[in-house]
Amino acid sequence: MTRAIGSNAIVKFCQEQTWGVTPDPVALGKLTFGMNLRSEGLGLSKNTIQSQMINQYRSVVGLTDGNKAVAGNIVTDLLPEGIEVLFRHLLGKPTVITTGSGPYTHIMKGDPGYLEGLSFEKGFPNINEYILYSGCRINTCTIDIPQEGFAGVTFDFVGKAENTNTSTQITGDSVYGTKDGFNGYQCNVYINNTGSYVAIGKVTKGTITISNNIETDAYVLGSAFRADEALGTRDCKGDFEVFFEDLNIYNLFVNGTSCGIKFVFDNDVESIIFEFPEVKIGGESPKIASAGGVNLPLNFTAKRNIAAATDIIVTFVNSTVSIETAPGE
């Protein structure tokens, strides 16, 4: 028999109008998005539950199935185009402010609302098998920023149901991003504790994590699948490491001073900015671990800023004319 292979597997998604129901994007005039990825782990898991009854044979008397849990991640490069819709779902239900005539600037803020969900399909065309995951919401997004190499982004999903078929279940030609992802030396970190942002000198690496803390145990009688995926409090956190050259940032940590922080990815044509208007810096004192240079590891936690009316602002500058809204919006 033919074995499925990852090198020609297909991962694509569309936006849902009703949570857990995969629409026909073509009929609704919406796009089907294809994903180039490093790896994916989206799938279904199910426990087998053993009866607690006993018998004279000292053997298991009965077995039954547990709940069906759809969850997993998709890992890709941090791309200037093609992932805007995912970030909109991550941030709730933000209104996207688009300006410009090419390149276009798209600004979205963290929002208390939520979009219905996403349907993902991974297909294995060489064996004609396709697996659909509906009702997917983004629980966590983690952006890893190395000094050398592509910045990576991991989207962790919680989903409702799985369905298999011998042909694709999401209609339409897939639209793929065509641009290279951002790398480490296209990223700069800025801090604002004086009324304007200034670059932090020498940052060696960083991480951004945005979590929606989705409820994962909303199961009800009569069904093995989740009945809901309520979004909890959004957490925006991160960390970065800098050369220890002075006490400026360290004092913000020690004194508990609030400030703004933003990560700017810019390749001179496109850019992505992750801005956290109000954060508290955490970390620890610098340590002398060797005869080499001393670095200062720091972290941050964001809160809602009253003036900005949000905890996070994401800005894309690219050639995308507009970011697609969900069906029914």
N, C-alpha and C positions, 0 to 999 in steps of 0.2 A: 504493500500500500504506500501511497505517496505521503510523505511527512510534511506538515506545515513548517514554513520557515519564516523567520522574522524579517529577512531582507526584502521581501515583497509584500509584507503585511500592510494593511491599510487601517488607519485610525481617523475617523471623521466624527463631526458632531453638528447638531443643529439646536436651535433654541425652541423650547416648548411653550405652548400657549396655556396648556393645563398641566399641572405638575404630574409627572409620571406617564403622560400620554405623548408618544412620538408623533409629531405632525408630518404632513407632506409639505416640505419647504417650497417646492416648486409651485404647488397650488396656492400657497400663501404669499408668493412673491418674495420669499426669503432665501438666504444663502445656506449652502452646506459647506462647512469649513473642514478642510483637510489639515492634518497635523503631521509635520515632521518631528520626530521625537528621538530622544536618547533611549528611553525605555518606558514601559508602562506596566502597571500592576493592578489595573482595574479588573474586578472579578467578583464572583459570588462565593461565599463560604456558608457552611451549614453544619451545625453540630449534630451528632447522633447521641440521643439521650437513652440511658440505660435504666430499665425498671429497677426499683429498689426491693421488689418482692423476692422472697427466698423460697427454695424448694429442696427436696431431699437429694437432688442430683448435684447440688453445689454448682449450678450453672445459671447463666443469665436467662431470665424468664421472658422478658420482652424488650423490644427496642422501638424507638420512635424518632421522628425527625425533629430537629430544632428549627429555630427561625432562620430564614434566608436573609443574609446580610450582604448587600452590595456596597463595596467600598474599594478604595485603592488609589493609586497615584499615576500621574503622567509627568514625565520629566523631559524638558526640552531646553533649548537655548533661550536666553532672554532676547526676543526678536523685536525689531522696531515696528513690524507689521504682522498682523495675523493673529495676535493674542489680545487685541483690545476688548473683544466681546467677553473673554474670560475674566479680564480684570473688572469689567463692569458688573458681572455677576458676583465677583468676589466682594465688591464694595457695597452691595445692596441693590438699590435701584436708582442710581444717580442719574440726574439729567446731565447729558454731555454738552458742554459748551464748545462749539467748533467755530474757529475763525481762520482767516487766511484764504489764499487762492492757489496754494501749492508752493511749498509744503503747507499742510494744514495742521493747526494746533487744536488738540482735543483735550479738554480739561474735565475731569470727573472727581467728585469728592465722595468720601465715605458717607453713606446714607442709611437711615434707619429702616427703609423699606427693603423689599426683596423681590427678585424676579422669580418666575415659576420654577425654572429648572432647565436642564440640558439633557439631551439624549446623545449618548456616545455609542459608536459601533466600531468594533475591531473585526476586520475581515481578513480571511486567509484565502485569497482567490485561487491558489494552486490546488486547494482541496475543496473549494466551493463551500466553505463554512463561514458564517457570519454571526457574531454574538452582539446583541444589542443591550445596552444598559440605559434605562429610562429613569427620570426623576433624580438626576444627579445635581447636587449642589456642592459648591466649593467650600470645604471645611477650613482648609489651611493652604496658604501659598507661602513658599519659602524661596527666597532669592539668594543664591550663593555667589559671592563676588571674590574670585581669586585674583591675585596680582597678575598671574599669567594664565592665559586661556580664556575660553568663553565663559561668561557669566551664565549660570544655570538657574532655571526656575522649576520648582516642583509644585504641582497642583494636587492636593489631596481631596478626593471626592467622597461623598456619602450618597448612595443611590437607593432607588426604590426596588426595581425589578430587573430581571434578566430574561431575555428571550433569544432563542437560537433559530437560524434559518439557513437554507442552502443558497440564498441570494440576498443581496443587500436590502436592508429595511429602512434606509434613509435615502430618499430620492435626490436627484440633482447632481450635477457635476461638482466635484469638490474644489473649493478655492483654497490654494495653498499660499503661504507667505513665500516670497522669493528673495528676501534680503538676508545677509549674514547677521548673526547675533552680535551683541555687544561683547567686548572683551574687557579684561581688567584695567588696561591702561586707557580705556575710554570712559572710565568712571572717576568722578571726583566727589568728595564729601564736603558739605558746607554746614556751618553752624551759625546760629543767630541768637546772640544774647545781648546785643547792643542796639537792635533796631534794624539791622541789615545783615544779610548773609555774607560770610567770609569763608574762604577755603581753609579746611583743616590741612595742615602742612603735609605730612607724609603718612598716609594710611596704607597699611600692608595688606589688609583683607577686610571683608565685612559680610554681614548676613542681615537680611530683612525678613521678618516673619509676620504675616497677617492672618489671624485666626478668627473664624466665625463661631467657634464653639457650638457646633450644631448638635442638637439632641439626636442620639443614635439608637435609643431604646424605645422608640414610640411604636410598639407593636400592640395589636388588639386581638381580641378573640375572633376566630373565624378566618384568619389569614396568617400566612407565614412571612409575608412581606411587610416592610415598614408602612405605617399609616400616615406618618408625618415626619418632617425633618425641620423642626423649628430652629431658627437661628437664635443663638445666644448673644452675649455681649462680645463685640468685636475687640480683639486685642491686637495692637500694633507694637511690635517690639523689634529689636535688632541688636547687633553688636559690631564693633570694629576695633581694630588694633592700630596704634600709631607709634611712631618713634617718640620716645620720651625726651623731649627737647626743652620743655618748660612746664610750668604748673598751671597754665591758663585753663585747659580743659579739666585737668585734675581738680582744680578748685571749684569748678561747677559741680562736680561729683561730691566733693567733700562738703560744700556749703549747701547742697540741695537746691541749686539755682535752676529754675525752669529756663528752657531755651528752645529754639527751633532747630531742626536738623533736616537736611535733604541730601539725597543721593542723585547725582546727575550722570546719566549715560549719554554720551554725545559722540557721534562718528563724523561730525562736520556736515552731515546732510540730515540725518534723523536723530531724534533724541527721546529719551524717557526720563522723567523726573518723578521721584518719590519724595514728597515733602510731608513732614510731620511738624505742624506749626508749634506744638507745645509738647515737650518731653522733659523727663527727668533722667539725668545721666547716672548710671551705676557703674560699678567696677571694683577695682582693688588697687592697692598701692603697687608701684613698680617694684619688681623683684630682680635681684642680681643672680641670674641663673647660670651664667657662664662668663667667660672673659670677653665675649662679644657685646654688641650693642644691646641696649635695654629698650624694650617696648612696653607700652602701656595698654593693657586690655580694658576696654570699656563696653558698656551696653546702654541701651536706652529703652524707655517705656513711654508710649504716647498717651495723651488724654485729649478730650475734646477741647479745642480752643474756642473761646466765645466769639472772638472777632472773626475768625475764619469759619465758624459754625461747623466744624468738622475735626476729626482726628487725623485724617490723611487726605492728601491731594495727589492725584496721579495725572501727569501730563504727557501725552504722546505728541510728537511732532513728526509727521511722515507724509507720504503721498496718498494716504487713504482719504477720500473725499468726505466720508461720513461713517460713523460707527453704527452698525445695524442695531435697530431696536428689536425687541422681542415681538413675536406675533401677538396681536391684540392690544399693544400699547398705543 
